[in-house]
Amino acid sequence: MNDQHLSSGKVPLAPRWLPGLVLATGVVIAGIAGAQELQPAAPGPDSATAAPGSAAEPRQRENYPLQITGPKELVDLVAERTMIGRWRNRSDYDQIQFEGLFARVPEEVQALMRSEGYFSGTVEVRGDPYGVQIDIDAGARTTVNRVIVEVVGPGGTEAPVRDFALKRWALQEGSFFKSEIWEQSKRALVDALHQQGYLRAQIVESRAGIDVENTTAAVAVVIDSGPVIGFGPINVSGLTRYRQVLVENLRPFHAGDRYLLDNLLLFQTRLRDSGYFKSASVVPDLAALEADPNATEVPIIVDLVEQQRRRLALGIGFSTDNGPRGQIGFEDRNLFDRGWRLESALTIEAQRKRLFGNVRTPSKEDGTFYGFGGSLERQDIGGELTDKANIYAGLGRRRAEVEEFVSLQHQVERSAIDQISATPVRSFNNATVLSYAWNLRHLDSSFDPQDGYTISAQVSGARQGWWSDRSFARLHARGMRFWPLSKDSLLGSGTLVTMAEFGAVIADSTVGIPSDNLFRTGGAGSVRGYDYLELGVNDNGATVGGRYLAVASIEYQYLIREGLKGAVFLDLGNAADTLSGLSPALGIGVGARVKTPVGPINFDLAWGNESKRLRLHFSVGYTF
């Protein structure tokens, strides 16, 4: 057997290569600080010779001066975890306690030194009730020179499972031996096997051999995976309004399927995102599994708190795109007592008035659902006044991070364009549009993403004569990417946000095509430095939609302090009626991102290179 630091093969664990054997449990510092009764002490200062205390905290009465010399990490530990360090500023200290505190110091400090890998060091303690001096001569630090990890049982024969577990091992060859990392590594191995379905996995042998003379450590662990465990029945509590089948249909697994933590977490996420529940907790019933040594499935406990059935919401707001806004909304989460969700609202903004209602059915076992609804809208933007109405019905499907929706929508539109020194041009368009939309969202957070990406794509079209004035096909795609940056990167630590958006309408002209199928851009969510939907086709002084769209953006966000980020950005894009006319408009600026529970509040000051104007944009969250 070679000496590679991780191995899944069987290795003899004979003590001949473990001189000065120290059992792992003897290295761990358990309870030396009496943590159950003590307050944490202030950390030591940066110097290796220190009187522990923090200038940032109010100074408390000092019961006795305490001076500690030695390596900084040990100075901090002694101040924080020894009894003598913790009681220094305790208000309930009595001098009669000093003798007991003082007597424990050598043992406590030596234990802390061993926990940090200093096995040959010495400590000298001097003092009386009026002052204590602790001098630490740490000596050489112990380095790990051999690591052997063996996975036995069925889990050891599954290479993906074994590799998944071994990647969690943190105490690598060449690193300093620290008992905390040693224990964390062992717990991580067991936890990794649990995540992959081996819920009975346990460590059967664990040894750390310390060679004090050569300041080296050799560690060995044997872990028995036990049998693979499957998902058992789900036991649901908290349902008063809905049938249990609504919950069961959101499961990404069936009884008997292999237990995987990722599927359990996905189940919990689906329940929380469904809109029916205030909270959802999904955990394996490990007590039931432990009670039956022969059990091959683990029951799943689902604890739910339902949302209120109906909700009336009133709101006011403001955005630089649409100005002041007032809204009244109504929601029913159990329409017709069938679990259907109704969402409706009337929104009044400076440039737009909109009334809509949408109904969505609960997801079936395969993730499919139905949706239908409609809206009425009046919009006055860029010199074009538009009245719109539409109704739709569709079938959707949600699987993990992907959602799809196929719909049939009938659009009716009446528009008027205020031409300069001329009579307004009026038009009436209608179209029955078949559409397919696909959305992928892979983010570390839906509210404040720092890493991940989103992609959305839509294909739609109408055929003249089929309740449509004009035949056309429409393609649209948009993607965002969040790139976390390390301190070593060119820009330093922070987040890089990139966005690209493209669209095209395949038709001879825009005549007869409702404006919802055409493209305009500009504003807080697209090309900053321009008014909302200012960029498009100029029609005698009015801005109308075009057949082509191209937008790109790059933004660098950097942390100013907790909850506040600065940003610099560059946006480029435009909409036009021909590809040759698609000349990009440039927007460049700076901004601030304020973290809130509903997403970041964005303040952007941007210069529009084509409009030659400086604009302030205000928005909440991201447009995915």
N, C-alpha and C positions, 0 to 999 in steps of 0.2 A: 504493500500500500504506500502510495506516495504521500508527501506532506502538504498537499494543497489544503488551503484553509477551510474549505467546505467539501464534504464528501457524503454521498448517499450510500456508499458501499459499506459492508460490515468490516469493522475495525476492532482488533483486540484492544481492550482498554486496560491492559495490565499496568500496574503502578510502577513498572521499571522506568518509564519515561516521565513519571510525575514525582520528582523528588520534592520533599517538603510538602506532601499532599495536604491541601486545605479544602475541606468540604465547602461547597458554595454557600451553604447556610451559615457557615462560620464566618464568612467574609461579609455577609450582609449586616448592616447596622440596623438592628431592629429594636426600636424603642429606647435608644440611648438618650434621647432628648426628652422623654416623657411628654410627647407631643400632645397627649390628650388633655394636659392641664396647662400648657404653656402658650404664651403669645409669641409670634415670630419676632426675632430681634432685628434691628436695623442692620443692613449689610455693611461689611467693612469698607473702608476707603480704598482708593486705588493703590496706595503704597503697601509694601510688604511688611512694614512696621506700623501698627495702627492701634488706635483706641476706637473700637467699632462704634459707629453712630452715623446718622444721616442728617446733613445740614438742611435737607429739604423738608424734614419733619419737625414738628415742635419738640423742643428739648424737654425731656422729662427729668424728674429728680433722679440723680445717679446715686444708687445705694453704695457703690464702691467703684473706684476707677479700675478699668480693665485694659491692660496693654498686651497685645499679641504680636509676635514677630514670626515670620516664616513666609512660605509661598502664598501668594494672594488668595488662591482658591481655598487653601487650608485656613487662612485667617478668616475668610468669610464664613466657612463652615463652622469653625469653632465658635464664632460670634453668634451664629444663627441656631446651632443645634445642641450646644452643650448647656447644661443646667446653669453653670456659672455665667454664661453669656446671656441667657434668657431672663434670669432673675435680676440682672443688673439694674433694670429700670422698673421692676414690678412695684406697684404701689402697696401691695400686701406683703412685702418682704419684711421679715423680722431677723435681726442680727443673729438670733439663736440658730438660724438655719445655715449660717455660713459654713460651719465646720463640715456638715454633710455635703454641701455643694462643692466645697474645696477638695474634699477627699475623693470625689468622683472624677476630677479633672483629668488626671493622667490616663485612666482607663478610657474615658470618653474620647480624648484626643487621639490616643493610639488607634481606637476603633475607626475614627474618621480618617486617619492616615491610611489605614489598610483599605478602607473603602475606595480611596482615590489611587491605590496602587503603590503606596509607600510602605514597604514591609520592613525596611531596615532602619528607619528613622528613630529618633529619640525626642523626648519632650521633657523640658524642665519647667517646673511650676514653683513660683515663690509668691508669698503674700500673706495677708492677714485681713481681718474684716474691714480694713481701711484702704485696701488696694491689692490687686492681683496682677502678676506678670507671668505670661506664658511664652516660652521661647521654644520654637519648633525647629529641630534640625531634621528635615525630611529625608535626607539621603537620596539615593538613586531611585528613580521611579521604575516600576515593573512594566515590562513590555510583553505583549502576547506574541509568542513565537510559534504556537501551533494551535489550530482549531480543528476539531473533528466533530461533525454533526451527522448522526445516522438516523434515518427514518425507516422504521421497520413496520411491517403490516402492509395491508393493501395500498395505503397511501404512498409507500415507498416504491411501489412498482409502477405508479402513474407518474411518468416524467413531468407532465405539466403541473400536477399538484405538488410534487416534490420540489420542482424548481421555484414555484410560486412561494413555497414556505421558506426555502433556503435564501431567497432574495431578501427576506425580512431580517436576516441575521445581521446584527450591527457590530459585534465585537470582532473586528477583523484582525488578521495577522499584521503585526507592525504597529498596532495602536496600543496606547497605554491601557493597562488593566484597570477597570473601574467596576466595582460591584454593582452599581446602579445599571450600567450598560449590560453587564453580564446577565442580570435578572431580566432586564427589558428584552434582551435577545431571546431568552428562553420563552418568555410570555408571548412574544411575537410569533415564534414558531408554532406554539399551540393554537394561537388565535388564527393564524393563516390556515392551518388544517381544518379548524372549525368552520371557517368561511367556505371551504371547498366540500363540505358535507361530512367531514370526519369529526362529529361532535363528541365522540368518546376519546379523542386523542389526548394523550397525557405523557409526561416525561417519566421514564422508568429508570433513568440513570443520569446523574449530573455531577460532574467532578471538575474542580479547578485545582491544578497542581502548581504551587508557587515554589520556584527555586530562588530562595532569598539570596544566596551567594552570587548567582549570575543575574539576578533581577529579571527573571523571565517567568512567564506563566504559560502553561499548557492546559487548555480546556477541552472537555469532551461532554457531549450530550447525546443520549439515545432517547428518541421519542417514538412511542407506539401509536400509530394512527387509529387503530381500531377499525371496525367495519364502517362502510359508508352508510349514512343515514338519509332517509327520504323525507319529504314533506308529508305530514299527516293531515288529519281533518282540521279545519279552522273553527275555532270557538269564538263567536262574535258576541260582544256585549255593547249596549248603548243604543241599539236600534229601537225606536218607538214608532217611526213614521214610514220607514221603508222596509221592503222585503229583503231577506238575506241574500237573495239572488243578485241584487244590485251590487253587493259587496263581492260576492263570489266571481262575478263576471269581470271584475277588475284585477283578479289574480293573474300574474304572468306564469303560473305553474298549476299543476294538478296534484292531487293526492297520489303519492307514490313516486313522483319525480324526485330526483336528487336534490337534497337541500343545498342551496347556494345563497350566501348572504346577499349578493347583488340582487337576486330575484326577490328576496324578502324586503329589501330597501325600496325596490321598484314598486312593489305592492303598496307599501306605506306612502310613497310619493303619489301614486295614482289616487289613493283614497283622499289625500290632502288636497290634490289638485282638482278633484271631481266637482267641487263646489257644494257638496252636500254636508260636509262635516267641518266643525270648528277645529277639531284635532283628531288625529288618528295615530294609534300606537300599535305596532305589529312586532311581536317578539316570539321566539320559540319557547315552548313549555319545557325547559330543561329539567325541572323538578319531576315531571312525568317520565321523562326519558331516564333519569337516574333511578326512579323508583322501580322501573322494569328493565333489568339487565338484558332481557332478550328482545326488547323493542327495536324494530328496524326503521320506525318512522317517528318523527317528533311532531306533536300537535302544535298548532300555531294559535296564539292568543291575539285576538284583534279587539282593541278597546277603542270605542268611538264616542265622540260627542257631536251630536247633530247641530247643524246651523238652524236658526229660526226659519220657519217655512217662508214667510213673506217679509219683504223689506222695502220700505219707502225711503229713498235717499234724495236729499236736497244738497246742492253744491253750487259754489261760485268759484271762479278762477280767472286766470289771466295768462295769456301767452303772447309772445311777440308775433307769432304767425297769425293768430285769429283774434287777438285783442281780448277784451273782457268776455267772460262766459258765465252763463247761468244754466243749471241743469236740474231736472226733476226726473228721477228714475224709479221704476217699480220692478221688483223681482219676486217670482214665485218658484220655489224649488221643488214643488210637488203638484204641478198642474194636473187637474183632473184625477188627483190621487194615483198617478201612474209614474211618479218620479221624473216627469218631464220638467225641464227647466225653462222658465220664461224670463227673458231679460228685455226690458223696454226702457226708453228714455226719450225725453224731449230736451234738446240742447239748443240754446239761443246764443249765438256769437255775433260779433260785429259784422262779419262777412258771410255768415252761414247760419241757417236755421234747419234743424233736422229732427225728425220723429222716426223712431224705428222700433221694431219688435222682432225678437228672434226666439225660436223654440228649439231645444235640443233634447233628444231622448237619451236615457242612460245607455252606456256602452254594453254591448253584448259580450259573450265570452270570447269571441274572436277579435274584440276591440272595435267593432263597427257601431255606428250610431247614425241617426237621421237628424237632419236639421232643416228648418224652413222658417220663412219670415218675409219681411218687407220693410220698406222705408219710403219716406217723403222728404225732399230736401230742396231748399232754395239757397243758391250760392251766387255771390256777387264779388268776383275777383278779377282783377286785371282788365276791367272794362267789359267783361262778359257776364251777363245775368242769366242764370240757368235754373230752371225748375225741373226736378227729377223725381221719378217714381219707379220703384222696382219691386218685384216679388221673386222669390226663389225657393227651390226645394233641392235637397241634395243628400248624398250618402257619404259619410266620412269613416275613417279608420285611424286609430291611434295605436302605434306599436313602439314601445320604448321611447326613443327620442324623435320619432318620425310621426307626422300626422298628414293624412291625405284627405282631400275632399273633392268629390265630383258633384257638380251642381248644374241645374238648368235655371236660367234667370231671364226674366223678361224686363227690359228697360224701356222706359218712355221718357223723352226729354224735350223740353221746349227752351230755346235759348234766344237771346237778343244781344247783339253787339252794338255798342255805341260808337259809331264811326265819327271821325272828326268832320264837322260841318256837313253832316249828311243824315238822312233818315236811318234809324236803327235797322239793321238787317236781322230778320227773325227766321228761325228755322224750327222744324219739328222732326225729330228722329225717333225711331224705335227699333229695337233689336231683341231677338231671342238668342241668348248666348249660352252655349255649352262650354263648361270650364272644368279644368282639372288643376288643382293646386297641391303642391308638395312642399312640406316644411320640415327641416331638420334643425334641431337645437341641441347643441352639445356644449354646455357652459358650466363653469364651476358654481355660478350663482345666477339666478334669473333676475335679481334686483340690482346687484352690483358686480357684474362679471369682471374677472381679472384674467381669465384664461379660457380658451375655447373658441367656438365658431358657430355661426348660424348660416343656413342656406335656405332660400325660398325660391321656388320656381312655379310659373303658371303658364298654361297653354289654354287659349280660349278662341272662340270663333263663332261666326253667325253665317247663315246662308240666305241670300236675297230670295224673297218670296215665301220663306218659312217664318212668317211673322217678323220679318226684318226688312228694312229699307235697303240694306247694302250687305254684300258678302265681304267678309274680312277674316283674317286670322291674326291673333295677337300672341306674342311671346314676351315674357318678362322674367328676369332673374335678379336676385339681390343676395349678396353675401357679406358677412362681417367676420372679422377675426380679431381676437384679443390675444396679444403676445406679452406675457410677463417677462420683464427684463431683469437680468442679474446685475449686481454691482460692477461686474467686470465687463459689461457690454459697453459699446461705444457711447451710448446715451446715459449709462448708469442705470440704477434701479428705477423701476417705474413700469408703466404699461403702454404698449404701442397698440393703437386701434386702427385697423384698416377697413375700408368699405368699398365695394364696387357694385354698380347697378347698371343693367342694360335692358333695353326694351325695343321692340319693333312691331309695327302693325303692317301686315302684308295686305295692301289694297292700293288701287290706282290713285285714290285721293281720300281725304277725310270727310268728304261730303256724305251725309246720311249716317255717319257713325256717331253714336252717343259719346259724349266727352269722357265718360268713365273709362272708355277703352283707349283713349289717347294719352299723351304724356306731356306734363309740364313739371318743372322742378324749381328749386329755390326755397330758402327758409331754413329753420333750425334743424330739421331732420335730413337735409340734403346738402345744397350748396349755400353755405353761410356767407353773409355779406350782401344778400339780395332779399327782397321781400318774398313773402310766401307765394309760391307758384308764379313768380315774376318772369322766370325764364321759359320761353316757349316760342310759338310762332306769332309774329306781329301781323295782325289783320286790321289795317287801317287804324292803328293806334291802340287796339285792344290786344291782349295776350290770350291766345287760344292754344289748344293742345295740338301736338304734332305726332307724326308717325314713328319718330325715333328718339331714343333717350340713351345717354351715356353719362354716368357720374362716377367719380372716384374720390376717395378721401383718405388722408393719413393724419393721425393725431397722436401726440405723445403726452401722456399724463404722468405727473410726478407728485409725490407726496409732500405736502407742506407741513401738515401736522395731522394727527388722528382725526378722520372725518372730513378733511379738506385736501383737495388736490388742485394743482395748477395744470393748465393744458396749453399747448400750442398746436395749431392745425393748419392744414392746407386742403381746400376743397376745389374740385375741378369738374365741370359738367355743364350740360345744356340739353334742351329738347329742340327738335327741328322737324320739318316736314320732308326733308331729304337728307341722305347721308352726307352729301357734299356741303350742306348748310349746317352741319353739326359742329360748329366752332365752339370750343370750350370756353366757359366763363370761369374766371379765377376768383376764389375767395380765400383770404388768409387772415389769421387772427390769433388771439389768446383767450383763455377762459378759465373758469373755476368750476369744480365739481364738489358739491356739498352732499355728503352721505346722509340719507334718510331711510326710514323703514320701507318706503314705497319706491325706492330707487334714487339715484343721484339727481339733485337739482342742478341744472346746467346753466351757467351764465357765460355767454360768448360775446366778445367784441370783435367784429370781423369787418375787413375792408373788401368791398366788391370792386375788383379791378376794372370791370366794364361799366358799372354804374357810377364809379368814382364817388362812392359814398361809404361812410362808416356806419355800421348798424349794430345794435345790441340785440342779441337773441336770448330768449329765456325758455327753457323747456324742462320736462321731468322725464327721467329714464331714457331708454334707447328705443329706436324704431328698428325692429327686427324684420 
